[in-house]
Amino acid sequence: MSRPVDRAGGQPPDPRGISGQRKKAAILGGGVIGGGWAARFLLNGWDVDVFDPGAGAAAALDEVLAGARRALPMLHDRSLPPDGRLTFRPTLAEAVAGAHWVQESVPERLELKHAVLTEACAHATGIVASSTSGFKPSDLNATGARAIVAHPFNPVYLLPLVELVGPDTAPAAAILRDIGMYPLEIGSEIDAHIADRLLEAVWREALWLVRDDIATTGQIDEAIRMGFGLRWAQMGLFETYRIAGGPAGMAHFLAQFGPALKWPWTKLMDVPDLDDALVAKIAAQSDAQSGHLEHRALERVRDDALVSILRGLRRRDQGAGAVVAAHDAALPPPEFPVTVARIVPVTWGDWNGHMNEGRYGQVFSDAADRVLEVAGAMPGDGDDWSFFTVETTIHYRAETRIGDAITVTTRVEAAEGKKLRLVHSMQRDGEILAECDQLLLHVDMESRRSTPMPDAMIGRFATLSGDPD
């Protein structure tokens, strides 16, 4: 028996797990989807065992993990848990042993999925799920397996949607929410589930448009990303059309545009013959559109754009951004005197790849907010007082770059009368990147004038400063 290949994530794994055990996921098939699943679990603190006997599987997975480690932490304003431990196993049985979650992601061939899932269920005690984009649970379990469908979307480490189909998906949904995903529990079996049926309809129509020389692949992509794709990202389909109906809503929209559905616009039920000529045409147009980018470079373009979109949606608590915000809120805050621990996201960069100057102010403002939280001095709704920053001095010591893991430690320099002075140090791997001296005033919100802090509040700040007196 060959020895398992350990590929540690660089940090000790989080010892907390399900019912006090270390959390473990088994990934069967380490391709694009399986690699994305491995990254999603691993970067959320789970140990991951992988079984993939294919040549080059480990190297391919390393490339997926590199992209995930760059992109996923950028979504969050807090640090994700320490990475779990990634181990390649020589047999399927070893991979699934003791796993709380088993994810099958082998190619979409039913006989192959039967073989893999049947063997997995013979050895696994946890949830067994398939990434299938088209098969129903009854198809998968025809040879005695007990799998559910957990169909994700690429890249799995960034996109939260997972379609869940099966007799009891509630336990699976709870685990998926814990790793920052959005489980869509579907009560009825149907080929291709929900999302892929919608995507296939658009895909068929797009193929006809190219085949009939009405549009190129580039024009079709521009129509989506410059128009309705932006609306769908925040509102989906029905809510978008509700707005299109005006104040009268969906009923008016259907009355106005419903008859058009019977017009001979679409070829949704027909599929063009993907003969050599059509395949060559589509491939040539696709090469002209984006062939100048190497595959991994194109993935990076995609990931950076998705991070930017998701962070924008997060600020509005809309769509997939709301899922990111909820997951971020569930992550533990840093322990004082660390007040910020995060990754510099791509949205904070300037033209030369550095963190934009204005973001230093945000980082130190977030650090001050954390001090107020720890001291029990963060104003809430209805409070008649607050803290205003009146003076900030920042010293820039070294370059801070997109993707850097930064921490801020804060010292309460003084807390007396109406003045609170904080000193922050922002670091990367022990190197000081910037320092900040910040003066805040305690303010009466009714008069909008500074006023002395209560003695109890001053006492709590004194405890943080290391001076209980």
Number of C-alpha atoms within 10 A of each C-alpha: 5 7 8 15 14 12 14 16 18 10 11 13 21 17 14 12 14 10 7 8 10 18 23 27 27 35 31 26 23 26 21 17 24 25 27 26 27 32 29 27 26 30 25 23 25 28 26 30 27 31 23 22 16 10 8 10 17 20 10 14 19 14 14 23 22 11 20 25 19 19 23 23 22 26 26 22 20 20 21 21 17 18 23 27 22 23 19 23 21 17 15 22 17 19 27 31 18 18 24 22 22 29 28 27 24 22 13 13 10 14 10 13 22 18 13 18 26 19 16 27 20 13 16 22 15 18 19 25 26 25 24 25 20 17 20 20 24 16 15 24 16 11 13 14 22 20 24 25 29 27 26 25 19 13 22 22 29 24 23 23 21 21 21 27 25 20 14 12 19 13 9 21 19 13 16 19 15 16 19 23 24 22 23 17 18 16 12 10 17 14 13 17 21 15 14 16 15 11 11 13 15 12 15 17 19 19 23 20 17 19 19 11 10 11 15 20 20 13 12 15 15 12 11 13 12 10 11 13 16 13 16 16 16 19 15 14 13 11 15 15 17 17 14 15 18 12 9 11 14 18 12 16 16 16 11 11 10 12 9 11 10 8 8 7 9 13 15 14 8 10 13 15 12 12 8 8 11 17 13 12 16 17 14 13 15 14 13 12 15 12 13 10 12 10 11 12 12 14 15 16 12 13 22 20 15 18 23 18 18 26 22 14 20 20 11 13 17 17 16 21 23 18 22 25 22 15 19 18 13 12 16 11 17 17 12 15 18 19 26 27 22 21 24 25 25 22 18 19 18 13 7 9 14 17 22 17 13 9 13 19 15 11 22 28 17 16 26 25 18 23 23 17 13 17 17 12 19 16 14 9 5 6 11 13 21 18 23 14 14 10 11 16 12 15 11 15 13 12 13 24 20 20 21 19 18 22 24 25 20 26 19 21 18 17 20 16 15 16 21 21 19 22 20 25 22 27 21 16 10 9 12 18 19 20 21 19 18 21 19 20 22 21 20 17 14 9 10 12 11 19 17 14 22 12 11 9 15 22 18 18 25 19 13 18 17 11 12 11 7
